[in-house]
Amino acid sequence: MVSSEEYNDVYKLVKMRSDISREEFDNLVRDLMNKTEGKLSPRAAAIIVARRFGVESYDLFYPPIIGRIVEVGPVRYTKGTQERTPFVLFSIVDERRRVLGVAFGEHNVEILRSNEDNVIMIRGYTKMRLEKYSGIKVTENSVIEILDDTTLPPITELKPAWAESLKFVMEHRGAWLVKAIVLEEITSEYSACPLCGKGVEMVEDSWYCPEHGQIDQPVTERIWRYLLADSSGVFQAIYFKEPPKDRLKDKEVIIKAYSKDEEIYIMRFYDVLETEIVMSE
């Protein structure tokens, strides 16, 4: 009698890529063991059978990671005399954890940067240390797949994506979802890159974008500044896109944000809650 408990993890990987039933998979494993006249253990046979369904042996060392992309950093380039390779730092979350990573190669960078909050599966990665944190390394030999949005709950329902407070956002690296009350809001204008909307600087007689380098002519964009508050304190925040409503003052909002230069940078508004903070007369 062949025990299928020895390869439960192998079947789970196969099931991610196929509709094959456990009984059908067990039969294939048993047939292969019979053909090899006992030269293979049930687990070894299961690994070989799994190849038919696109599961590679390295998936067993580092099982595929599925999560929503919570943040992707700016594009950087490797140093060296040869052709430079673009890379980005990123984070994904599921119901249980937050995974930090670094991804190399134009294809991987493009997928990550164009799929914020979407569900992805990463295969063929390796583990590595990222500054003070452990994480994963995604190379040009790795595979990133976009999965159906129903694979995971919305990002607002994934606990590892949330910060416990605005102070937590200020004190920890990365982008986090957080609730806050808008105490004040003002707008101003700035010179921006026409390609990405980031602020540009004049160096001698030329305009320079921090991401795209020298540009011909900037465009004028508006910037929103907020005072955000929760039980942990009051913090200055900045936002570079159109807000979800004309007036956010005294409203409670759900945002994605990170800290930089003693300010909170708002990446996205998810919701403006019905509650409004109003003092009684």
C-alpha positions as CSV (number, residue, x, y, z in Angstrom):
1,M,0.0,0.0,0.0
2,V,1.5,3.3,-1.1
3,S,1.2,6.1,1.5
4,S,0.4,9.4,-0.2
5,E,1.3,11.3,3.0
6,E,4.9,11.3,1.8
7,Y,4.1,13.7,-1.1
8,N,1.2,15.8,0.1
9,D,3.3,19.0,-0.6
10,V,4.0,17.7,-4.1
11,Y,0.3,17.2,-4.9
12,K,-0.6,20.7,-3.5
13,L,1.8,22.2,-6.0
14,V,0.3,20.1,-8.9
15,K,-3.2,21.1,-7.8
16,M,-2.2,24.8,-8.2
17,R,-1.7,24.2,-11.9
18,S,-4.1,21.4,-12.7
19,D,-7.6,20.0,-11.9
20,I,-6.3,16.5,-11.5
21,S,-7.9,14.7,-8.5
22,R,-5.9,13.1,-5.7
23,E,-6.9,9.6,-6.8
24,E,-5.8,10.2,-10.3
25,F,-2.4,11.6,-9.1
26,D,-1.9,8.6,-6.8
27,N,-2.6,6.2,-9.6
28,L,0.1,7.9,-11.8
29,V,2.6,7.7,-8.9
30,R,1.7,4.0,-8.4
31,D,2.1,3.2,-12.1
32,L,5.5,4.9,-12.2
33,M,6.7,3.0,-9.2
34,N,5.6,-0.3,-10.8
35,K,7.4,0.5,-14.0
36,T,10.6,1.3,-12.2
37,E,10.3,-2.0,-10.2
38,G,10.7,-0.4,-6.8
39,K,13.7,1.8,-7.7
40,L,11.7,4.9,-6.7
41,S,10.1,5.9,-3.4
42,P,6.5,7.3,-3.5
43,R,7.9,10.8,-3.0
44,A,10.5,10.4,-5.8
45,A,7.9,9.1,-8.2
46,A,5.5,11.9,-7.2
47,I,8.2,14.5,-8.0
48,I,8.7,13.0,-11.5
49,V,5.0,12.8,-12.2
50,A,4.6,16.4,-11.1
51,R,6.9,17.5,-13.9
52,R,4.1,16.6,-16.4
53,F,2.0,19.4,-14.8
54,G,4.7,22.1,-14.9
55,V,6.0,21.7,-11.3
56,E,9.8,21.7,-11.2
57,S,11.9,20.2,-8.5
58,Y,13.1,23.6,-7.2
59,D,9.5,24.4,-6.3
60,L,9.9,21.9,-3.5
61,F,12.9,23.7,-2.0
62,Y,11.2,27.1,-2.3
63,P,7.4,26.6,-2.8
64,P,5.7,29.2,-4.9
65,I,4.7,32.3,-3.0
66,I,1.3,33.9,-3.7
67,G,0.5,37.4,-2.5
68,R,-0.8,40.9,-3.4
69,I,1.8,43.5,-4.4
70,V,1.7,46.0,-1.6
71,E,4.6,48.1,-2.7
72,V,7.3,48.4,-5.4
73,G,10.3,50.8,-5.0
74,P,11.9,53.0,-7.7
75,V,14.0,51.3,-10.4
76,R,17.6,51.0,-9.6
77,Y,20.5,49.6,-11.6
78,T,23.3,47.2,-10.7
79,K,26.8,48.6,-10.7
80,G,29.6,47.3,-12.8
81,T,31.5,47.7,-16.1
82,Q,29.1,45.5,-18.0
83,E,25.6,46.2,-19.0
84,R,23.6,47.4,-16.0
85,T,20.6,45.4,-14.9
86,P,17.4,47.1,-13.6
87,F,16.0,46.0,-10.2
88,V,13.4,47.0,-7.7
89,L,12.7,46.3,-4.0
90,F,9.1,45.1,-3.4
91,S,6.8,43.6,-0.8
92,I,3.8,41.2,-1.2
93,V,1.3,40.1,1.5
94,D,-1.2,37.3,2.0
95,E,-3.4,36.4,5.0
96,R,-0.5,35.4,7.2
97,R,2.7,37.3,6.3
98,R,4.6,40.1,4.5
99,V,7.4,39.0,2.1
100,L,10.1,41.4,1.1
101,G,12.0,40.9,-2.1
102,V,14.3,42.2,-4.7
103,A,13.6,41.5,-8.4
104,F,16.1,41.8,-11.3
105,G,15.5,42.2,-15.0
106,E,13.3,44.4,-17.2
107,H,10.5,41.9,-17.5
108,N,10.2,41.3,-13.7
109,V,10.4,45.0,-13.0
110,E,7.7,45.8,-15.5
111,I,5.3,43.2,-14.1
112,L,5.8,44.3,-10.5
113,R,5.5,48.1,-11.3
114,S,2.3,47.7,-13.4
115,N,0.4,45.4,-11.0
116,E,0.1,47.2,-7.7
117,D,-2.3,45.5,-5.3
118,N,-2.8,42.6,-7.8
119,V,-2.3,38.9,-7.0
120,I,0.9,37.3,-8.2
121,M,2.7,34.0,-7.9
122,I,6.5,33.8,-7.7
123,R,8.4,30.7,-8.6
124,G,12.1,29.9,-8.9
125,Y,13.2,32.4,-6.4
126,T,16.0,32.0,-3.7
127,K,16.2,33.3,-0.2
128,M,18.5,36.2,0.8
129,R,19.2,38.9,3.4
130,L,17.9,42.4,2.6
131,E,19.6,44.9,4.8
132,K,18.2,44.1,8.3
133,Y,15.5,41.8,6.9
134,S,15.2,38.3,5.3
135,G,13.6,38.2,1.9
136,I,13.6,36.6,-1.5
137,K,15.6,37.2,-4.7
138,V,13.8,37.1,-8.0
139,T,16.1,36.8,-11.0
140,E,15.6,36.7,-14.8
141,N,15.3,32.9,-14.4
142,S,12.4,33.2,-12.0
143,V,8.8,33.2,-13.0
144,I,6.2,35.8,-11.9
145,E,2.6,35.0,-12.9
146,I,-0.5,37.2,-12.5
147,L,-3.3,35.3,-10.9
148,D,-7.0,35.8,-10.8
149,D,-8.1,38.5,-8.4
150,T,-10.3,36.1,-6.5
151,T,-7.3,34.1,-5.4
152,L,-6.9,36.3,-2.3
153,P,-9.2,38.6,-0.4
154,P,-8.9,42.4,-1.2
155,I,-5.7,44.0,0.2
156,T,-7.8,45.9,2.7
157,E,-8.7,42.5,4.3
158,L,-5.1,41.2,4.5
159,K,-3.9,41.9,8.1
160,P,-0.1,41.9,7.2
161,A,-0.7,44.9,4.9
162,W,-1.9,47.0,7.9
163,A,0.0,49.3,10.2
164,E,-1.2,49.6,13.7
165,S,-0.9,53.4,13.7
166,L,0.5,56.4,11.8
167,K,3.4,56.4,14.2
168,F,4.1,52.8,13.2
169,V,4.3,54.0,9.5
170,M,6.8,56.7,10.5
171,E,9.0,54.2,12.4
172,H,9.0,51.2,10.0
173,R,10.2,50.8,6.4
174,G,7.8,50.0,3.6
175,A,4.3,50.9,2.6
176,W,1.4,50.2,4.9
177,L,-2.4,50.5,5.0
178,V,-3.6,52.7,7.9
179,K,-6.7,54.6,9.0
180,A,-6.4,58.3,9.8
181,I,-8.4,61.5,10.4
182,V,-7.7,64.5,8.1
183,L,-7.3,67.6,10.3
184,E,-6.3,70.0,7.6
185,E,-5.6,70.1,3.8
186,I,-4.0,72.6,1.5
187,T,-2.9,72.5,-2.1
188,S,0.0,74.0,-4.0
189,E,1.7,73.6,-7.4
190,Y,5.1,72.1,-8.4
191,S,7.1,71.3,-11.5
192,A,6.8,67.7,-12.4
193,C,8.1,65.1,-14.9
194,P,5.6,64.6,-17.7
195,L,6.4,60.9,-17.7
196,C,5.9,59.9,-14.1
197,G,4.6,63.0,-12.3
198,K,7.5,63.2,-9.8
199,G,9.0,66.6,-8.8
200,V,11.9,67.8,-11.0
201,E,14.8,70.1,-10.2
202,M,16.6,72.7,-12.3
203,V,20.4,71.9,-12.6
204,E,22.2,74.7,-14.4
205,D,20.0,75.1,-17.5
206,S,18.3,71.7,-17.5
207,W,15.4,69.9,-15.8
208,Y,16.1,66.6,-14.1
209,C,13.7,63.9,-12.9
210,P,14.9,61.5,-10.2
211,E,13.6,58.6,-12.2
212,H,14.0,59.6,-15.9
213,G,17.0,61.9,-15.8
214,Q,17.1,65.0,-18.0
215,I,13.7,66.0,-19.5
216,D,12.9,68.7,-22.1
217,Q,10.2,70.6,-20.2
218,P,8.3,69.9,-17.0
219,V,4.5,70.2,-16.5
220,T,2.8,72.0,-13.6
221,E,1.0,69.7,-11.2
222,R,-0.8,70.2,-7.9
223,I,0.3,68.7,-4.7
224,W,-1.9,68.1,-1.6
225,R,-0.6,68.4,1.9
226,Y,-2.5,67.1,4.9
227,L,-2.3,66.9,8.7
228,L,-3.2,63.4,9.6
229,A,-4.1,62.2,13.1
230,D,-4.9,59.1,15.1
231,S,-4.4,58.0,18.6
232,S,-0.6,57.9,18.1
233,G,-0.2,61.6,17.2
234,V,-0.4,64.2,14.5
235,F,1.7,63.9,11.3
236,Q,2.3,65.8,8.1
237,A,1.5,64.0,4.9
238,I,1.8,64.7,1.2
239,Y,-0.1,63.4,-1.9
240,F,0.7,63.9,-5.6
241,K,-2.5,62.7,-7.3
242,E,-6.1,63.8,-7.4
243,P,-7.8,63.0,-4.0
244,P,-11.0,60.9,-4.0
245,K,-13.1,63.9,-2.8
246,D,-12.9,67.6,-3.0
247,R,-13.0,68.0,0.7
248,L,-11.4,65.5,3.1
249,K,-11.0,67.8,6.1
250,D,-12.4,66.1,9.3
251,K,-13.0,62.9,7.4
252,E,-11.6,59.4,8.4
253,V,-9.8,57.8,5.5
254,I,-8.1,54.5,4.7
255,I,-4.8,55.1,2.9
256,K,-1.6,53.3,1.8
257,A,1.5,55.3,2.8
258,Y,5.2,55.2,3.7
259,S,7.5,57.6,5.5
260,K,10.2,59.7,4.0
261,D,12.0,62.8,5.3
262,E,9.9,63.1,8.4
263,E,6.7,63.1,6.3
264,I,4.1,60.5,5.4
265,Y,3.8,60.0,1.6
266,I,0.3,58.8,0.7
267,M,0.4,56.4,-2.2
268,R,-3.3,55.7,-2.5
269,F,-6.7,56.4,-1.0
270,Y,-8.8,53.3,-0.5
271,D,-11.9,54.7,1.2
272,V,-13.4,57.8,2.7
273,L,-15.4,56.7,5.7
274,E,-18.9,58.0,6.4
275,T,-17.9,59.2,9.9
276,E,-16.9,62.9,10.1
277,I,-15.3,64.5,13.2
278,V,-17.6,67.5,14.1
279,M,-17.6,69.4,17.4
280,S,-20.9,70.0,18.9
281,E,-22.0,73.6,19.4
